[in-house]
Amino acid sequence: MAKVRAGSITMNYDQQGSGEPVVLIPYLAADYACYAFQVADYAKHFTCICIDLRGTGEPDKPDGAYSTELFADDVAALMQAIGVPKAHIFGLSLGAATGLWLAAKYPQRVKSLSLHSGWAKTDAYLKTVVQGWQVMAKAMNSVPEMVIQGIFPWCFTPELYAQKPDTLQALCDFVRSRPKQPVDAFLREAGAVIAHDADAQLGMIRAPTQITFGRHDLVTSTRSADRLKSGIRNSELHIFEDCSHAPLYENVPAFNEKTLAFLRKHAG
């Protein structure tokens, strides 16, 4: 891990591999290590720069409201600080929401955009789900346990729970092994999810874009697909038929094959 001053905060990042840079932006309550299963493959072809957003992992956790636009500003500042003028931008869920803002606001920094389980604007359903996670985090006074008990059932299909208990246990152990996010920081980060609205920014995105969803996702879900696909002019859509909100864990081989093919297509 390395630390760098990015704008007004100190941020952490991890760099592996060689080739064109890919900046991987984590999802809600996660730190840079959340893409470990992807970096194992991507780093054979790209320089993978995995980051911690403010409020997670080891970076600064300042008070005040967080937003997906603010996260995008932080990522752009980190790229500037470490001398990466342009990169492939990759994110799942909150990472995808942040990527939308980054690609719209800093188009010169984005070579390609990978949006997995993303959405343009939070609707009443997603707001209700995330508010429930906030209530659980406060009641349990533990973000890792809230993730396992509250968020995981929204991320995976019932089949994963029934057929792959060892995989689920490994993911639980992984969550518990990472730096614990303070509850107040999670509440601010979740607030950024609730307030997310990049709908008016979609037409400003110029980078080639891959949009993916799990067929069984209820959190952001394929209800978000048409708006993203129609709003981002140079975009393609893929559905992982056997997955929910987290195909990157539920079907690692299929997810990595499809996403890496897109990245390699737009390298060079």
Secondary structure, DSSP 8 states (H G I E B T S, - for coil): -EEEEETTEEEEEEEEE-SSEEEEE--TT--GGGGHHHHHHHTTTSEEEEE--TTSSSS---SS---HHHHHHHHHHHHHHTT---EEEEEETHHHHHHHHHHHH-GGGEEEEEEES--SB--HHHHHHHHHHHHHHHHHT-HHHHIIIIIHHHHS-HHHHHH-HHHHHHHHHHHHHS----HHHHHHHHHHHHH-B-GGGGGG--S-EEEEEETT--SS-GGGHHHHHHHSTTEEEEEETT--S-HHHHTHHHHHHHHHHHHHHT--
